[in-house]
Each structure stands twice: as C-alpha cells, then as structure tokens.
Amino acid sequence: MSKKPDKKPRIVETPPGRKEAKHVADTSVLDRKAAWRINQIQMVDPYGWHELTVDKLSYIKSKLSELEKKTWAEIFVKEKHWNHPLPVAELKCPLARRWMRNNMQDQDQLWTIRLSGAERIWGVFSDGAYLVLFWDPDHIIWETPKR
C-alpha cells in the first residue's frame, strides 16, 4: 500500500476590492461637545430665569457659548472641581429636592455648572444634552460654607 503524499494548503489571498469590517469604537457621551436643552427651565422663584435682566441673560449666553466649544469630559472631568454631579437626595435646599422628587423621579443626580463666584446653573443629562433647570445666582441649592 502506498502512502499518499501530504497535501499542502494553497495560500489564500484576499481578493482585490474585498471589503473587510472595521471596528468602530463607540463614542462616549463624554466625547461629545456640550449642548443644551431649555424646555424645562424653571420660570418661578427661587430658581427662576424670569428675573434675569437682558445684561445677565447675555452674560449667561456667552458663558454657555464658550462651554459649547468643550466636550463633556473637559467640563465634567477636567473641570470637576467647579462642574460636577450631586445626589438629589442630599441637596441642601428642600425646594430643589422636592421639585426633583415631584418632577424627575428617575433622576438621582443634579449636575451643576459654575458660571462665576456663586452663580450656578443646575440640570440633568438627557440624550447627551444638558437639560437646563435652575438658575442659582446665590449658590443656595448646594450651599457651601465660606472659607
């Protein structure tokens, strides 16, 4: 009985023009540029936008426009000392805590963005955008002791 010679596989080449799948990394929300939604802004005391002067509103607009040049990672990671989330259950202000409990039960964090000294904007994230809620010129939602 004769032994059959070992078969060697042919070299398989990829045909020209053949498409190959490439892995595309998922883009994190943190990699997106800042974007705002304003349909929930509160037009009532004590966190209302209704008391703003034209000059103050123009100032806020310019601050938010500057932030739109940054990603959420730059705003909330790199600048986390000023801009960060805080637990709704631990908010110092009972009105803000109650409003969140009554209107946004599914949100356990409220995110603050510092505009200057005590001035803050508070909101939540929704579909990669910041949903602006409260204007807090005196930093009363999360009052901190002065140094």
MODA-V73117 format. One record per pair of residues at least 24 apart in sequence whose ideal C-beta (glycine too) atoms are under 10 Angstrom apart, sorted by the first residue. I is the first residue (numbers start at 0). GAP is how many residues later the second one is. D is the distance in whole Angstrom. If there is no record, write none. Layout:
i:I gap:GAP d:D
i:I gap:GAP d:D
This chain:
i:26 gap:101 d:9
i:27 gap:43 d:9
i:27 gap:44 d:9
i:27 gap:45 d:8
i:27 gap:100 d:10
i:28 gap:42 d:9
i:28 gap:43 d:6
i:28 gap:44 d:9
i:28 gap:47 d:10
i:28 gap:96 d:7
i:28 gap:98 d:9
i:28 gap:99 d:5
i:28 gap:100 d:9
i:29 gap:41 d:6
i:29 gap:42 d:5
i:29 gap:43 d:4
i:29 gap:44 d:9
i:29 gap:45 d:9
i:29 gap:46 d:7
i:29 gap:47 d:7
i:29 gap:98 d:10
i:30 gap:40 d:6
i:30 gap:41 d:8
i:30 gap:42 d:6
i:30 gap:43 d:10
i:30 gap:97 d:10
i:31 gap:39 d:6
i:31 gap:40 d:6
i:31 gap:41 d:9
i:31 gap:96 d:5
i:31 gap:97 d:9
i:32 gap:34 d:9
i:32 gap:35 d:6
i:32 gap:36 d:7
i:32 gap:37 d:7
i:32 gap:38 d:6
i:32 gap:39 d:8
i:32 gap:41 d:9
i:32 gap:42 d:10
i:32 gap:95 d:10
i:33 gap:30 d:8
i:33 gap:31 d:10
i:33 gap:32 d:9
i:33 gap:33 d:5
i:33 gap:34 d:5
i:33 gap:35 d:8
i:33 gap:36 d:6
i:33 gap:37 d:7
i:33 gap:38 d:6
i:33 gap:40 d:8
i:33 gap:41 d:6
i:33 gap:42 d:9
i:33 gap:79 d:9
i:33 gap:94 d:10
i:33 gap:95 d:8
i:33 gap:96 d:7
i:34 gap:29 d:10
i:34 gap:32 d:10
i:34 gap:33 d:7
i:34 gap:37 d:9
i:34 gap:92 d:9
i:34 gap:93 d:7
i:34 gap:94 d:4
i:34 gap:95 d:7
i:35 gap:28 d:6
i:35 gap:29 d:10
i:35 gap:31 d:9
i:35 gap:32 d:8
i:35 gap:77 d:10
i:35 gap:85 d:9
i:35 gap:87 d:8
i:35 gap:93 d:6
i:35 gap:94 d:5
i:35 gap:95 d:8
i:35 gap:96 d:6
i:36 gap:86 d:8
i:36 gap:87 d:10
i:36 gap:88 d:10
i:36 gap:89 d:6
i:36 gap:90 d:8
i:36 gap:92 d:5
i:36 gap:93 d:7
i:36 gap:94 d:5
i:36 gap:95 d:7
i:37 gap:26 d:10
i:37 gap:85 d:9
i:37 gap:91 d:10
i:37 gap:92 d:10
i:37 gap:93 d:8
i:37 gap:94 d:5
i:37 gap:95 d:10
i:38 gap:87 d:10
i:38 gap:92 d:8
i:38 gap:93 d:9
i:39 gap:63 d:8
i:39 gap:64 d:9
i:39 gap:83 d:8
i:39 gap:84 d:9
i:39 gap:86 d:9
i:39 gap:91 d:6
i:39 gap:92 d:7
i:39 gap:93 d:6
i:39 gap:94 d:10
i:40 gap:80 d:9
i:40 gap:82 d:9
i:40 gap:90 d:9
i:40 gap:91 d:5
i:40 gap:92 d:7
i:40 gap:93 d:8
i:40 gap:94 d:8
i:41 gap:54 d:10
i:41 gap:57 d:8
i:41 gap:61 d:9
i:41 gap:80 d:9
i:41 gap:90 d:9
i:41 gap:91 d:6
i:41 gap:92 d:6
i:41 gap:93 d:8
i:42 gap:92 d:10
i:43 gap:51 d:10
i:43 gap:55 d:9
i:44 gap:50 d:9
i:45 gap:47 d:8
i:45 gap:49 d:6
i:45 gap:50 d:9
i:45 gap:88 d:9
i:45 gap:89 d:9
i:45 gap:90 d:8
i:45 gap:91 d:10
i:45 gap:92 d:9
i:45 gap:94 d:7
i:45 gap:95 d:9
i:46 gap:46 d:9
i:46 gap:48 d:8
i:46 gap:49 d:7
i:46 gap:52 d:8
i:46 gap:73 d:10
i:46 gap:74 d:10
i:46 gap:75 d:7
i:46 gap:86 d:7
i:46 gap:87 d:4
i:46 gap:88 d:6
i:46 gap:89 d:6
i:46 gap:90 d:9
i:46 gap:93 d:8
i:46 gap:94 d:7
i:47 gap:86 d:8
i:47 gap:87 d:7
i:48 gap:72 d:10
i:48 gap:83 d:9
i:48 gap:84 d:10
i:48 gap:85 d:9
i:48 gap:86 d:5
i:49 gap:85 d:9
i:50 gap:84 d:8
i:50 gap:86 d:9
i:51 gap:83 d:7
i:51 gap:85 d:9
i:55 gap:63 d:9
i:55 gap:79 d:9
i:55 gap:81 d:8
i:56 gap:78 d:10
i:58 gap:56 d:8
i:58 gap:57 d:9
i:58 gap:60 d:9
i:59 gap:55 d:7
i:59 gap:59 d:8
i:59 gap:61 d:7
i:59 gap:72 d:10
i:59 gap:75 d:8
i:59 gap:77 d:10
i:61 gap:53 d:10
i:62 gap:50 d:9
i:62 gap:51 d:9
i:62 gap:52 d:5
i:62 gap:53 d:8
i:62 gap:56 d:9
i:62 gap:58 d:9
i:63 gap:49 d:8
i:63 gap:51 d:8
i:63 gap:57 d:8
i:63 gap:66 d:9
i:63 gap:68 d:9
i:66 gap:46 d:7
i:66 gap:48 d:9
i:66 gap:54 d:10
i:66 gap:63 d:9
i:71 gap:39 d:10
i:71 gap:53 d:8
i:71 gap:56 d:8
i:71 gap:57 d:10
i:71 gap:58 d:8
i:74 gap:36 d:9
i:74 gap:38 d:7
i:74 gap:55 d:9
i:75 gap:35 d:7
i:75 gap:36 d:10
i:75 gap:37 d:9
i:75 gap:49 d:10
i:75 gap:54 d:10
i:78 gap:34 d:9
i:78 gap:35 d:8
i:80 gap:33 d:9
i:81 gap:30 d:8
i:81 gap:31 d:8
i:81 gap:32 d:4
i:81 gap:33 d:9
i:81 gap:34 d:10
i:81 gap:38 d:9
i:82 gap:28 d:7
i:82 gap:29 d:6
i:82 gap:30 d:5
i:82 gap:31 d:6
i:82 gap:32 d:10
i:82 gap:37 d:9
i:82 gap:38 d:9
i:83 gap:25 d:9
i:83 gap:27 d:7
i:83 gap:28 d:6
i:83 gap:29 d:9
i:83 gap:30 d:9
i:83 gap:58 d:10
i:84 gap:24 d:4
i:84 gap:25 d:7
i:84 gap:26 d:5
i:84 gap:27 d:8
i:84 gap:39 d:9
i:84 gap:40 d:9
i:85 gap:24 d:6
i:85 gap:25 d:8
i:85 gap:26 d:6
i:85 gap:36 d:9
i:85 gap:55 d:8
i:85 gap:56 d:6
i:87 gap:36 d:9
i:89 gap:52 d:9
i:90 gap:31 d:9
i:90 gap:50 d:6
i:90 gap:51 d:6
i:90 gap:52 d:10
i:91 gap:47 d:10
i:91 gap:48 d:8
i:91 gap:49 d:7
i:91 gap:50 d:5
i:91 gap:51 d:5
i:91 gap:52 d:9
i:92 gap:29 d:10
i:92 gap:41 d:9
i:92 gap:43 d:9
i:92 gap:47 d:6
i:92 gap:48 d:5
i:92 gap:49 d:7
i:92 gap:50 d:7
i:94 gap:39 d:10
i:94 gap:45 d:9
i:94 gap:46 d:9
i:95 gap:26 d:7
i:95 gap:37 d:9
i:95 gap:38 d:7
i:95 gap:40 d:8
i:95 gap:44 d:8
i:95 gap:45 d:5
i:95 gap:46 d:9
i:96 gap:44 d:9
i:98 gap:34 d:8
i:98 gap:35 d:8
i:99 gap:24 d:9
i:99 gap:33 d:8
i:99 gap:34 d:10
i:99 gap:41 d:10
i:102 gap:30 d:9
i:103 gap:27 d:9
i:103 gap:29 d:8
i:106 gap:24 d:9
i:106 gap:26 d:10
i:109 gap:24 d:8
i:109 gap:31 d:7
i:109 gap:32 d:8
i:111 gap:24 d:8
i:111 gap:27 d:9
i:111 gap:29 d:7
i:111 gap:30 d:7
i:113 gap:25 d:9
i:117 gap:25 d:9
i:117 gap:26 d:9
i:117 gap:28 d:10
